[in-house]
Amino acid sequence: MELLHHYTVATSLTFSTRSDVLEVYRIDAPEIAFSDPPLMHGLLAVSGLHRAHCCANIEKRRQYTTIATAHQSIALSVFRERLSNLTRENCPGAFLFSAWLTLYVLGSMHQLQSADPNAASVIDFEDPAEWIRLMRGCPSILRQSAVWEWVSESPLRPILEPGRVTDEPLSPELERRFATLRRVLVDDPLSISTSGQPPMDDEERGIYAEALAVMRKYTAFILRPSTPEGPLDLVGTTMIWPNVVPDRWVEYLGQHRPGALVLLAQFAVLVNNLRGFWWAKGWGPGLVVIAWKLLPPEWKYLVEDPAERVACPLPPV
């Protein structure tokens, strides 16, 4: 009961910047979970992880982390099987679990086992593609047959509507930044010689062009100086990019291809806007540092701009 109460009064308020979406998570999600036991395990998992983040006492933090992991394992095993048999009745639970999974993945990659008082703000993983693979389930669920329609007809509909993303101009400074990225990743990739790395082929350049165009649009929208028309869910809008980039980009990231790492560092600028949420703390600087460590020396200068924007000091080359 402790974790359910904590979810209702605290955790459910940390998933969005929009009041109508928060109401769905606070009221409708528990109601659905009461009739869907695996989803209740997912709810208790994310609540337990939040409690771990809130604990200054290392033993309590480890205790809640262990509890959260146990609940998540039960939920994950059930929902993996459910994905092959989604129906109008069970898809809201699957969709909710996938939404929580994104935040659970981000929040679970902090150094929660460390006694360092700042551990809950430091991310801890080696494979930069791992977290993206884990969290890409929600959009893939919505692409299945009638699932979008079923979810939109349920109380969860507000979650599907993060806000209208309009085409906005970039600031002159960001315009120059994206022009540089376009030149290096797409138009003239051989302008930077890379020892030990095969040259980019046309497919790789095309993947980067697509990923960069989407990031440019969302960067201009999220970082625009004006107020948007209508309510905006900053969480949902920010997390769209890693969920819609091509699968090949994730593969390139797993291979530590320089172009993919540079784009990861650029995404850090967007995710850093969510640093006020417990599950997103440290992710902006963390992604920049990971890209910096894995990039060949001749590519590292491309990470300096994102590092400055997220206030992340970089080690010497």
Helices and strands as residue ranges (DSSP letters): H 2-9, G 11-14, H 19-23, I 24-28, H 29-34, H 37-54, H 58-82, G 83-85, H 91-108, G 119-121, H 130-135, H 137-142, H 147-152, G 157-160, H 172-182, I 183-187, G 189-191, H 202-222, H 234-238, H 240-244, H 247-254, H 258-271, G 272-274, G 278-280, H 283-294, G 297-303, H 304-309
